Amino acid sequence: MKVMVTKSSFRKDILSFCSRERSICQNSQMVLLPVLKKQRLRSVFKMEGEEEKMSQKPLYAYVGTYTTENSKGNRNAHGVGIYVYEISRTNGRWKLVQEMPALNPAVLQFGKDQKYVYCVNSNSGGVTAFLRDGETGMLTELNRAETDGNNIMIMSVDRAGEYMVTGDHKGIVNVFHLEADGTIGKKTDSFVLPGEKGPLNEKIQPWSRPHHLPFSPDGRFVLIADKGLDIVHSYAIDREIGKLSLGQQLKCHGASCPRHLWFHPNGEWVYINTEYTSTIIACRYDREKGTLEPFQVVSALPDDYFDVNTMTSELVVHPNGKFLYISNRRVNNIGAFSINQKTGRLSPIGWVPCGGKKPRFFAIEPGGRYLFNGNQSSDTITLFAINQETGELEATGKVLNTPTPVWILFTDAVESIEEFGEKRGE
């Protein structure tokens, strides 16, 4: 049934709404539509040919955890795999709906249209594919694939959901084709990253150790942060056959251990964090060649902190492109930086305690309003509100108990945090 709306009837309905909501509309003759909440505006009229949506899709978070210890025995590993939480859109409450067993799912990625979830099985030689139920959020295992190498640490899936690239801490890179049904298909490429190892000891830099390898936004290149060789490799991918070809090797400062990198939304800049020298490297990115040109190096730490060996971990650019955030594991804090929108240069905003121990990973939910930090060694996820104007982080004091959280994926923006976890301290 079509609902026809005339100009006069629409004005009448708006005025009626304003008379009921005088706190919003002080002058019923002048209505500012942006202040009207979406659900109220929907109740006033329907667009011709459009059916009214009475509810939104459920919101879910997927938390990867460590399940076994490494050779050093320092993981605090006692998770069971992937924890699936349904998040209330009205009050932000997290409800655990599934514990999906998986071996050390330390990295999680969505496949095409969020129909699939992929994970590495860290410190093994495998990766796993899951089918995701969009209504219940629950995961069903599809298949597993073996990689070359037995110490896999990182994985990335392109936006088209066609290819997966993995990195092993023996320097081995694998490329897999992803099938239309979400399963991990044939291995299309496998090789060892070239280069000379860094100057640190055999425990830290014994050989190539790729630790992050995202696809470029257009899916034409793979950039690989190699903490063993102090290099960021740039590879072009042949999307017909799934083969990688080396284009550039950006040499970072010695003993720096580049760990993660992040593309700015404008596609012109890339930011790299170094784990052992605690810096952020800002680079210009050539989208045609897939190459990097550094133009700034800044400390990830306050000026009055002199112990540089703080082990930076996660690096994330805010969805609005105005801010950058980085975690420092040994000092247990998160740093915030502003990004000059003309030059890409970074300026420090400030640092806040992470609210736990060993902030290995954090995620900014797609709406950009909240930062969720996973404290690996204290079994908690702590919550921070992001000031949209200044980029400052505000500790909410709210904590969710989760064993060994090391990765978080969100299906959509988090609209409320009113009842997230529990309140601890001030």
C-alpha positions in Angstrom: 0.0 0.0 0.0 1.4 3.4 -1.0 1.2 6.3 1.4 0.9 9.6 -0.4 2.2 12.6 1.5 1.2 16.1 0.6 3.1 19.2 1.5 0.3 20.4 3.7 -0.2 17.1 5.5 3.5 16.8 6.1 3.6 20.3 7.6 0.6 19.5 9.8 2.3 16.3 11.1 5.6 18.1 11.8 3.8 20.9 13.7 1.9 18.3 15.7 5.2 16.6 16.6 6.7 20.0 17.7 3.8 20.8 19.9 4.4 17.6 21.8 8.2 18.0 21.9 8.7 21.7 22.8 12.1 21.0 24.3 13.3 20.1 20.9 11.3 22.6 18.8 11.0 25.9 20.7 9.4 27.6 17.7 6.9 25.3 15.9 7.0 27.5 12.8 10.7 26.8 12.2 11.6 23.1 12.3 15.2 22.0 12.0 15.0 18.5 10.5 18.5 17.4 11.7 17.3 17.4 15.3 14.5 15.0 14.6 15.4 11.5 15.6 15.2 9.0 12.8 12.6 6.8 14.4 10.4 9.8 15.0 10.7 11.0 11.5 9.7 7.6 10.2 6.6 7.7 12.3 5.6 10.9 10.5 5.7 9.6 7.0 6.8 6.9 4.6 8.5 7.5 1.3 6.4 6.3 -1.6 7.3 2.6 -2.4 9.4 2.2 0.7 8.3 -0.2 3.5 8.9 1.0 7.1 11.6 -1.0 8.9 10.4 -1.8 12.4 13.8 -3.1 13.6 17.5 -3.0 12.7 19.7 -6.0 12.2 21.2 -7.4 15.4 24.7 -6.0 16.3 27.5 -8.5 17.1 31.1 -8.4 18.3 33.5 -11.2 17.7 36.4 -11.5 20.2 39.5 -13.7 19.4 41.4 -15.1 22.4 44.6 -17.1 23.0 43.9 -20.7 24.0 47.4 -22.1 24.4 50.7 -20.7 25.7 53.7 -20.0 23.5 57.2 -21.2 24.1 57.8 -18.3 26.5 54.7 -19.1 28.6 53.7 -15.4 28.8 50.4 -15.3 27.1 48.0 -15.6 30.0 46.2 -18.0 27.6 42.9 -19.5 28.9 40.3 -18.6 26.2 38.4 -21.3 24.4 38.4 -19.6 20.9 36.0 -17.0 19.5 33.5 -15.4 21.8 30.4 -14.1 20.1 28.5 -11.3 21.8 25.2 -9.8 20.8 25.2 -6.1 21.6 22.0 -4.3 22.5 21.3 -1.3 20.3 19.4 0.4 23.1 21.6 0.1 26.1 24.9 -1.4 24.8 24.7 -4.5 26.9 27.0 -7.4 25.7 25.4 -10.8 25.8 27.5 -13.9 25.2 25.7 -16.1 22.7 28.4 -18.5 21.6 31.9 -19.8 22.5 33.2 -21.2 19.3 36.2 -23.5 19.9 39.3 -22.5 17.8 43.0 -22.8 18.3 44.5 -19.4 19.2 42.2 -17.2 16.9 44.5 -14.2 17.4 43.4 -12.5 14.2 39.8 -12.3 12.8 38.6 -11.0 9.5 35.2 -10.7 7.8 34.7 -12.2 4.4 32.4 -10.7 1.7 29.3 -8.9 3.1 30.2 -10.2 6.6 28.8 -13.6 5.6 32.0 -15.3 6.7 34.6 -15.0 9.4 38.2 -16.1 9.0 40.8 -16.6 11.7 44.4 -17.7 12.0 45.2 -20.6 14.3 48.2 -18.8 15.8 51.4 -20.8 16.5 50.1 -23.6 14.2 50.1 -24.0 10.5 46.4 -23.4 9.8 43.6 -21.0 9.1 39.9 -21.5 9.5 36.7 -20.3 7.8 33.3 -19.9 9.4 29.9 -19.2 8.1 28.2 -16.4 10.1 24.4 -16.4 10.7 23.3 -12.8 10.2 20.3 -13.1 12.6 21.8 -15.1 15.5 25.5 -14.1 15.0 26.6 -17.7 15.5 29.4 -19.3 13.7 29.6 -22.7 11.9 33.0 -24.0 10.8 33.3 -24.4 7.1 36.8 -25.7 6.6 40.4 -25.4 7.5 43.5 -25.0 5.4 47.2 -25.8 6.1 49.8 -23.2 5.5 53.5 -23.6 4.6 55.2 -23.0 7.9 54.0 -23.8 11.4 54.1 -20.5 13.2 51.4 -18.5 11.5 50.7 -15.1 13.2 48.8 -12.9 10.8 46.2 -13.0 8.1 44.3 -10.5 5.9 41.3 -10.8 3.6 40.7 -8.4 0.7 37.5 -6.4 0.5 36.2 -8.4 -2.4 36.4 -11.5 -0.3 38.4 -13.3 -3.0 41.9 -13.7 -1.5 43.5 -14.4 1.9 47.2 -13.7 2.6 48.9 -15.2 5.7 52.2 -14.5 7.4 54.4 -17.0 9.3 57.0 -16.1 11.9 59.6 -17.9 9.8 59.1 -15.4 7.1 56.7 -17.5 4.9 53.9 -15.8 3.1 50.9 -17.8 1.7 48.1 -16.7 -0.6 44.8 -18.6 -0.7 41.8 -18.2 -3.1 38.5 -17.8 -1.2 35.6 -19.7 -2.8 32.1 -18.2 -3.4 30.7 -20.4 -0.6 33.2 -18.9 1.9 35.5 -21.9 2.1 39.3 -21.5 1.9 40.3 -22.8 -1.5 43.6 -23.6 -3.2 46.9 -22.1 -2.2 47.9 -19.8 -5.1 51.3 -18.6 -3.9 53.9 -19.4 -1.2 57.4 -17.9 -0.6 59.9 -16.6 2.0 60.3 -12.9 2.4 63.7 -11.7 1.2 66.1 -9.5 3.2 68.8 -9.4 5.9 67.7 -9.9 9.5 67.8 -7.0 11.9 70.5 -6.4 14.5 68.6 -7.5 17.6 69.2 -10.9 19.3 68.1 -14.3 18.0 64.9 -14.3 20.1 63.6 -11.0 18.6 65.0 -10.9 15.1 66.3 -14.4 14.1 64.8 -14.1 10.6 61.8 -12.5 8.7 58.8 -12.2 11.0 55.8 -10.6 9.2 53.3 -9.2 11.7 50.8 -7.3 9.6 50.0 -7.6 5.9 46.9 -5.7 4.9 45.6 -5.3 1.4 45.5 -1.8 -0.1 42.0 -0.3 -0.2 41.7 -1.1 -3.9 43.0 -4.6 -3.4 45.9 -4.2 -5.9 48.7 -4.5 -3.3 49.7 -6.2 -0.1 51.9 -4.3 2.4 53.8 -6.4 4.9 55.3 -5.1 8.1 58.3 -7.4 8.8 59.5 -7.0 12.4 62.4 -9.5 11.8 64.0 -7.7 8.9 63.1 -4.0 9.8 61.3 -3.8 6.4 57.9 -2.9 5.0 57.5 -5.0 1.8 55.1 -3.9 -0.9 53.8 -6.6 -3.2 51.4 -6.3 -6.2 48.9 -9.1 -6.5 47.9 -10.6 -9.8 44.2 -11.0 -9.1 43.7 -13.5 -12.0 46.1 -16.1 -10.6 46.7 -15.0 -7.0 50.5 -14.5 -7.3 52.4 -11.7 -5.5 55.3 -9.8 -7.1 57.7 -7.6 -5.1 57.7 -3.9 -5.8 59.4 -2.1 -2.9 61.2 -2.8 0.3 61.1 0.2 2.7 64.0 -0.1 5.1 63.0 1.2 8.6 65.5 2.2 11.2 67.6 -0.7 12.6 66.2 -2.7 15.5 62.9 -0.9 15.1 60.7 -3.9 14.3 57.8 -2.5 12.2 54.7 -4.2 13.5 51.4 -2.8 12.1 50.4 -0.3 9.5 47.2 1.5 8.6 45.9 3.2 5.5 44.4 6.7 5.9 40.8 6.9 4.6 42.0 9.4 1.9 44.3 6.7 0.5 47.3 9.1 0.4 49.0 8.3 3.7 50.1 5.1 5.5 51.1 5.0 9.2 53.5 2.4 10.6 54.3 1.7 14.2 57.7 0.2 15.3 57.5 -2.2 18.2 60.9 -1.9 19.8 61.8 1.8 19.2 58.2 3.0 20.0 57.8 5.3 17.0 55.2 6.0 14.4 56.3 6.5 10.8 54.1 8.6 8.5 54.4 7.8 4.8 53.0 9.1 1.5 51.4 6.3 -0.5 51.6 6.0 -4.2 48.3 4.2 -5.2 49.5 3.4 -8.7 52.9 1.9 -7.7 52.0 0.7 -4.2 55.1 2.3 -2.7 55.8 4.3 0.5 57.7 7.5 1.0 58.3 8.4 4.7 57.9 12.1 5.7 57.7 12.1 9.5 58.8 10.0 12.5 57.3 10.7 15.9 57.6 9.1 19.3 54.6 7.0 20.5 55.4 8.1 24.0 55.2 11.3 26.0 58.3 13.6 25.9 59.1 12.9 29.6 59.2 9.1 29.1 62.7 7.9 28.4 62.5 4.1 28.3 61.8 3.6 24.6 61.5 -0.2 24.9 57.8 -0.1 25.7 56.6 -2.4 22.9 54.0 -0.6 20.9 51.2 -2.9 19.7 48.1 -1.8 17.9 47.8 1.2 15.6 44.5 2.5 14.3 43.4 5.5 12.3 40.0 6.8 13.3 37.2 6.4 10.6 37.0 10.2 10.2 40.7 10.3 9.3 41.4 13.1 11.9 43.0 11.0 14.6 45.4 8.1 15.2 45.6 5.9 18.3 48.4 3.5 19.4 48.8 1.2 22.4 52.0 0.8 24.4 52.1 -2.5 26.2 54.8 -2.2 28.8 53.6 1.2 30.1 49.9 0.1 29.7 48.6 3.2 28.0 47.0 4.3 24.7 48.3 7.4 22.9 46.1 9.7 20.8 47.4 11.9 17.9 45.8 14.4 15.6 46.3 14.1 11.8 46.8 17.3 9.8 44.3 17.0 7.1 46.5 18.8 4.5 49.8 17.3 5.2 49.2 14.1 7.1 51.6 15.0 9.9 50.9 13.9 13.4 50.7 15.9 16.6 50.3 14.4 20.1 46.9 14.8 21.8 47.7 12.8 25.0 47.9 9.4 26.7 45.5 7.6 29.0 46.0 4.4 31.1 44.5 1.4 29.3 42.7 0.2 32.5 44.4 -3.1 32.6 47.6 -5.0 31.6 49.2 -5.5 28.2 46.9 -3.7 25.7 47.8 -6.0 22.8 44.9 -5.0 20.6 42.1 -2.4 20.5 39.3 -1.7 18.0 37.3 1.5 17.2 33.8 0.5 16.4 32.6 1.5 12.9 30.6 4.5 14.2 33.9 6.0 15.6 32.4 7.0 18.9 34.0 4.3 21.2 37.3 2.5 21.5 37.3 -1.0 23.0 40.7 -2.1 24.4 41.6 -5.7 25.0 43.9 -6.2 27.9 45.6 -9.5 27.2 47.1 -10.1 30.7 44.1 -8.9 32.8 41.3 -10.6 31.0 39.3 -7.5 30.4 37.9 -5.2 27.6 38.0 -1.6 28.8 35.9 1.1 27.2 36.8 4.7 26.1 34.7 7.4 24.6 36.2 9.3 21.8 35.8 13.1 21.7 34.7 13.7 18.1 36.1 17.2 18.0 39.4 16.8 19.8 40.2 13.1 19.5 40.8 12.8 23.2 40.0 9.5 24.9 37.8 9.5 28.0 38.0 6.5 30.2 34.5 5.4 31.1 35.6 3.0 33.9 33.4 0.3 32.3 35.0 -3.2 32.0 33.9 -6.4 30.5 35.5 -9.6 31.7 36.7 -11.7 28.8 39.6 -14.3 28.9 42.7 -13.2 27.0 41.1 -10.8 24.5 43.4 -10.2 21.5 41.1 -9.2 18.6 37.7 -7.6 18.2 35.4 -7.4 15.2 32.1 -5.4 15.0 29.4 -5.9 12.5 28.1 -2.3 12.8 28.3 0.9 14.8 27.8 0.7 18.6 25.1 3.1 19.4 25.1 2.9 23.2 27.5 1.9 26.0 25.1 2.6 28.8 25.2 -0.9 30.3 28.5 -2.2 28.9 30.2 -4.5 31.4 30.5 -3.1 34.9 31.7 0.1 36.4 35.1 -0.1 38.2 36.7 2.8 40.0 36.6 6.4 38.9 
